Amino acid sequence: DKVLPELIEPYALRAAKLREFLEDVKPSLRYDIVPLADPYGPSVTDPDLRCLVVSEETRRGGEAVNKKRLENGLPALALYEILLMKDPDHNQNEEEKISSSSLRQRLLGTLLRPPRHDPALPSRPYVIGLTGGTGSGKTSIARLLGHLGAFLIDADKLGHSVYVPGGPAYERVVAAFGAEILNQDGTINRKVLGAKVFGSPERLKSLTDIVWPEIGRLVKEQIREADAQGKAVCVLDAAVLLE
């Protein structure tokens, strides 16, 4: 449940970096590097441990370890606190403590590995999915990428188009949810429809089962249009892209 878990380096790489650091500091040091499957690891179960090195940031974690050890019938560890240098790359939008979450924020936009080559996918145009909640900045980022030459596909606008009279989802939505969702001019009242579905997972699924495949088809049409225009990159702006 970490923020941006896809930007956390693999365990094997992190362990290798730690091993290199320890050998640099003192080659004669004997050490074990143990993968942690829970917040405490062996610190609360190993009777041979005597000391835990903490920083000002992690002292509370050390105190939690000692509380757990006492519950397990083990003696408390000596907490040896070290001072940390200030992070020279810290910026005003980050929390004060040195943390891996700050590093992951800085890695946004960094290509960690080359794009996966899937023979089932066309090589052009290259489609980038842009997703996130309301207010997360999707539209602003899409606009910037558009200025750089990307072909923009707005899933929200396509979603609106499937509901209009004559649109691909119109008849089935009206049949599923009744004429009471219609305005006097025959258009679907999105607020009335929303009130019908958003309190009920079953009704919401009924709606998305009708609408999402139609939006998907329109997205594919737009990608083909981008290809016809010779565009190398498409950006698909979609709030529920992963769903």
C-alpha positions in Angstrom: 0.0 0.0 0.0 3.0 2.3 -0.5 2.7 5.5 -2.6 3.8 4.7 -6.1 4.8 1.1 -5.4 5.8 0.6 -9.1 8.7 2.9 -8.5 10.2 0.9 -5.6 13.4 -0.9 -6.7 13.3 -4.7 -6.7 14.3 -6.4 -3.4 17.4 -8.1 -5.0 18.7 -4.7 -6.2 18.1 -3.0 -2.8 19.8 -5.9 -1.0 22.8 -5.7 -3.4 23.2 -2.0 -2.8 23.1 -2.5 1.0 25.7 -5.3 0.8 28.0 -3.1 -1.2 27.6 -0.3 1.3 28.4 -2.6 4.3 31.5 -4.0 2.6 32.6 -0.5 1.8 32.2 0.6 5.4 33.9 -2.4 7.1 34.8 -5.4 5.0 35.4 -7.6 8.1 31.9 -7.0 9.4 29.7 -10.1 9.6 26.1 -9.4 8.7 22.8 -10.9 7.6 20.4 -9.2 5.2 16.9 -10.5 6.0 13.9 -9.8 3.8 11.0 -8.3 5.9 7.6 -9.7 5.4 6.0 -7.5 8.1 6.8 -4.2 9.8 9.0 -5.8 12.5 10.9 -8.6 10.9 13.2 -10.7 13.2 13.7 -7.7 15.6 10.7 -8.9 17.8 11.5 -12.6 17.8 15.3 -13.0 17.8 16.6 -13.5 21.4 20.2 -12.9 20.3 19.7 -9.3 19.3 21.0 -6.7 21.8 20.8 -3.3 20.0 18.7 -1.5 17.4 20.2 1.4 15.4 17.5 4.1 14.9 17.4 7.7 13.8 15.3 10.6 15.1 12.8 9.7 12.5 12.6 6.0 13.4 12.9 6.1 17.2 9.2 5.6 17.6 9.5 2.5 15.5 12.3 1.3 17.8 10.1 1.9 20.8 7.3 -0.1 19.1 9.8 -3.0 18.6 10.7 -3.0 22.3 7.0 -3.0 23.3 6.5 -6.0 21.0 9.6 -7.8 22.4 8.3 -7.4 26.0 5.0 -8.8 24.9 6.9 -11.8 23.4 8.9 -12.3 26.7 12.1 -11.0 25.3 14.4 -8.2 26.8 14.2 -4.7 25.3 16.9 -3.7 22.9 19.3 -0.8 23.4 18.2 2.0 21.0 21.3 3.6 19.5 20.3 6.9 17.8 22.3 8.2 14.9 22.1 11.7 13.4 21.1 12.0 9.8 22.5 14.6 7.4 20.0 17.0 5.8 18.7 15.8 2.4 20.3 18.2 -0.2 17.5 17.5 -2.7 14.6 18.1 -0.3 12.0 20.4 -1.8 9.1 22.3 -0.2 6.5 19.8 -1.4 8.1 16.9 0.5 7.8 15.8 4.1 10.7 16.7 6.3 12.0 13.2 6.9 14.3 11.4 4.5 12.0 8.7 3.1 11.7 6.5 0.1 8.4 8.1 -0.8 10.2 11.3 -1.5 12.6 9.5 -3.8 9.7 7.8 -5.6 8.1 11.2 -6.1 11.3 12.4 -7.8 11.3 9.4 -10.0 8.0 10.3 -11.6 8.5 10.4 -15.3 11.6 8.3 -15.2 11.7 5.2 -17.4 12.8 2.4 -15.1 12.7 -0.3 -17.7 12.2 -0.3 -21.5 8.6 -0.6 -22.8 7.5 -4.2 -23.0 7.3 -5.4 -26.6 4.1 -7.3 -27.2 3.7 -8.7 -30.8 -0.1 -8.4 -30.4 0.2 -4.7 -30.1 0.9 -2.4 -33.1 4.2 -0.5 -32.9 2.6 2.8 -33.9 1.0 4.8 -32.6 2.5 4.3 -29.1 -0.4 4.7 -26.6 0.2 6.2 -23.2 -2.6 5.7 -20.6 -3.0 8.8 -18.4 -5.1 8.2 -15.3 -5.9 9.6 -11.8 -8.7 11.0 -9.7 -10.5 14.3 -10.2 -8.1 17.2 -9.6 -4.9 15.1 -10.0 -3.7 17.1 -13.0 -4.5 14.7 -15.9 -6.0 17.3 -18.2 -3.0 19.7 -17.7 -0.5 17.0 -18.4 -2.5 15.8 -21.4 -2.5 19.4 -22.7 1.3 19.7 -22.3 1.8 16.4 -24.1 -0.6 17.6 -26.9 1.6 20.7 -27.3 4.6 18.4 -27.8 2.7 16.7 -30.7 0.8 13.8 -29.0 -2.7 12.9 -30.3 -5.1 13.3 -27.3 -8.0 11.0 -26.6 -10.4 12.2 -23.8 -12.3 9.2 -22.5 -14.7 11.5 -20.6 -15.8 13.3 -23.8 -16.2 9.9 -25.5 -18.3 8.8 -22.6 -20.6 11.7 -23.0 -21.0 11.0 -26.7 -22.2 7.4 -26.2 -25.2 8.7 -24.2 -26.6 11.2 -26.7 -29.7 10.2 -28.7 -28.5 8.0 -31.6 -25.3 7.3 -29.7 -24.2 3.7 -29.4 -25.3 3.2 -25.8 -28.4 5.4 -25.7 -31.2 2.8 -26.5 -29.8 0.2 -24.1 -29.3 2.6 -21.2 -32.9 3.9 -21.6 -34.2 0.3 -21.8 -32.2 -0.7 -18.7 -33.1 2.3 -16.5 -36.4 3.6 -17.8 -37.9 6.6 -19.4 -37.7 8.6 -16.2 -34.0 9.2 -16.8 -34.9 11.3 -19.9 -35.2 15.1 -20.2 -38.2 16.6 -22.1 -36.0 16.8 -25.3 -35.2 13.1 -25.1 -31.6 13.5 -23.8 -30.5 11.4 -20.9 -30.4 13.3 -17.6 -27.0 12.3 -16.2 -27.9 13.5 -12.7 -31.0 11.4 -12.5 -29.2 8.4 -14.0 -26.4 8.9 -11.5 -28.8 8.9 -8.5 -30.1 5.6 -9.8 -26.8 3.8 -10.0 -24.3 5.2 -7.6 -25.9 3.8 -4.5 -26.1 0.3 -6.0 -23.1 -1.7 -7.1 -25.3 -4.0 -9.2 -26.9 -1.1 -11.1 -23.6 0.7 -11.5 -22.2 -2.6 -13.0 -25.2 -2.8 -15.3 -24.5 0.7 -16.6 -20.7 0.2 -17.0 -21.3 -3.1 -18.8 -23.3 -1.2 -21.4 -21.1 2.0 -21.6 -17.5 1.0 -21.1 -17.3 -1.4 -24.2 -18.7 1.4 -26.4 -16.1 3.9 -25.1 -13.5 1.2 -25.7 -14.6 0.9 -29.3 -14.5 4.7 -29.8 -11.0 4.8 -28.3 -9.8 2.2 -30.8 -11.4 4.3 -33.6 -9.5 7.4 -32.3 -6.2 5.4 -32.2 -6.8 4.4 -35.9 -7.5 8.1 -36.7 -4.2 9.1 -35.0 -2.4 6.5 -37.1 -4.0 7.8 -40.3 -2.7 11.3 -39.3 0.8 9.9 -38.9 0.9 10.5 -35.2 3.6 8.5 -33.3 2.1 8.9 -29.8 -1.5 8.8 -28.4 -2.3 9.9 -24.9 -5.5 8.4 -23.5 -6.9 10.5 -20.6 -9.2 8.3 -18.6 -10.2 8.5 -15.0 -11.1 4.8 -14.7 -8.5 3.5 -17.2 -7.4 0.6 -14.9 -11.0 -0.4 -14.0 
